[in-house]
Amino acid sequence: MRPDPQSCEHGGPVDVSFGSHPTILESRLVTWPDEAGCAAWAAALAARPELRDAYLELDGPLGAGKTTFVRHLLRALGVAGRIKSPTYAVVEPYALPDGLAVSHFDFYRFDDPREWEDAGFREVFARPGLKIAEWPDKARAVLPPPDLRLAIAPQDDERRLVTVEACTARGRALLA
């Protein structure tokens, strides 16, 4: 899953090697007024066909709602059963009812880039399917460019302000 190097809106090539990110092509500020708003946004995203082979990054402090968003997204995609945080396992694999693979990563405890190769994550990212990463900053040097990056900022009430950035043509299509 490598984006087209010509996909930047300025028309010039960008460095799409692992560990670097293309220019942000488009961004939006979204408000989730409560968990139901998060669920509705996740369901709308799940309806987009471009999501089936996308890579999403989720940024935000502890308790921001990253895993909650993933749970709502995976439920909307048809994942049944328990959806748990991969904090200790680093990755939790899921299969959609149609067989498509989903890999939910949590790099919070990721310390050594050698773990990337040892765990076979390069192969996971090379295969078709949806990839979602929490705490991507901990593995930035080895991650591919995201299609969509969500920065979730909790407010003093239940609201979440979410900056959504499209970094590839696929990400732009997800925002359309």
N, C-alpha and C positions, 0 to 999 in steps of 0.2 A: 504494500500500500504506500506508494510514493506519489506525492502530488506532481502535477505537471510543472516543470520549472518555469514555464512561460505564463503561469496562471496569475501572476501579480498584476494589479490593475495598471501599473505603469509600463507593462509590456516587456520589461527586461527580465533576464534570468535571475533567479535567486538561489542561494545556497540551500539545497534541501538535504544535505548530509545529516546523519544523526547528530544530535547535540546542538543543532542550530534551528532557528525557526524563521519561516518566511515572514514577510511583512503582513501586518494585519490588513486584510482586504476590506473588512466591514465590521462594525461593532454596533451593539445595541445595549441599552440599559433597560432591564426588565425588572418589574417588582412582583414578587410573590407575596401577596398579603398575608398568607398563612400556609399551612401544609396542603390544604386543598388547592391553593393556587399553584404550588409546586407540582402537585399531582397532575393538574390540568395542563401545565406547560410541558411536563414530561410526556403526557399522553399525546399532545400535539406533535412533539418531536418524534415520538415513536411511529406516528403515521407517515412520516417522510421516508420514501424508499431509499434515499441517499444514506440513511442511517445504517443500513445493513452492512456496510463495509467501512464505516467511519471510525476515526480515533478521536475520542473526547478527553479533554483534560479538565479536572475539577480542582480549583484552588479555593482556599478559604481557611480560616482558623478552625481549631477543634470546636465541634458543636455547630458549625455553620450550616450543616444540612447536606453535605456531600453524599453520604451514604443513604440518607433519606431520599434524595433525588434519584440515586441509582435504583433503589428499591421501587420507586414509582415508575421509573422508566422500564425496568425489567418486567414488572407486572403488566404494564401497558403493552409490552411486546409478547406477552403470553407465558412468561416463566412462572411455573407453579412451584409450590413448596417453599422452603425456607430460603431467604436471600440474606446472607450474612456479610458482615464486613470482612474483607480479606486482610485485616491488620496483621495478623500473625502468620498467615499462610502466604502473604504477598499477592497471590492471585487466586480468585475463585472462578472456575469455568462454569458456564451454563450453556444449555442447548435450547434454542427456541423450538416451538412445536414443529416447525418446518425443517429442523435439523441444523440451522445456521448457528455457528458458535459465537458465544459472547464471553469475553475475558474481562473480569473486573479486578483491576490492580489497586493495591494500596501500598505506596512506596514509603510510608511513614518511617518504617524501621530499616529501610534500604540504606546500607552503608558503603558497600564496596561494588564498584562497577563490574568486577569479575563475577559477581552473583548473577548478573544479566546473562552472561554466556552459560554459566554453570546450570542455571535454571531453565535454559532453553527459551528465554523470552524473545530472542531475535526470531526464532522460528514461529512463535505465536504471532508476532506482529507481521510476519511475512504471509501468513495464511489469511484467507478470506474470513470476514466476521467483524463484529463490533468489538472495539477495545475501549475501555474506560479506565482512566487512571486518576486516583486520588493522590495528593502530595507529589505531583510530577516533578517539582523542583528538586526532590531528593535523588532523581534519576535523570535529570535533564541531559547530561552528557551522552546518554545512550538511547534516549527516546527519539522516535521520528517526529517530524512536525505534526502538530495536531490539526485536525480539520476544524474543530471547534473547541474553544477554551471558555469555560465558565468560571468566573471569579465571584464567589458567593460571599456577600457581606451581611452578617446578621445585624439587625437594628435593635433598638431598645424594646420594641414590642415583638410580635410574632413575624413581622415582615423580614424579607430578605431582598436586598438590592443585588441584582445579578448582572454583571457586565459580561456580555456574550460576544466573543471575538471569533470571526471567521478567518482562518489562516490559509485556506485553500479554496479552490473552486467548489469542491464538495461542501465545505463549510458554508460558503455563500449560498449554495442551493438549500442547505438545511435552514438557513435564516429566511429564505424567500417565503 
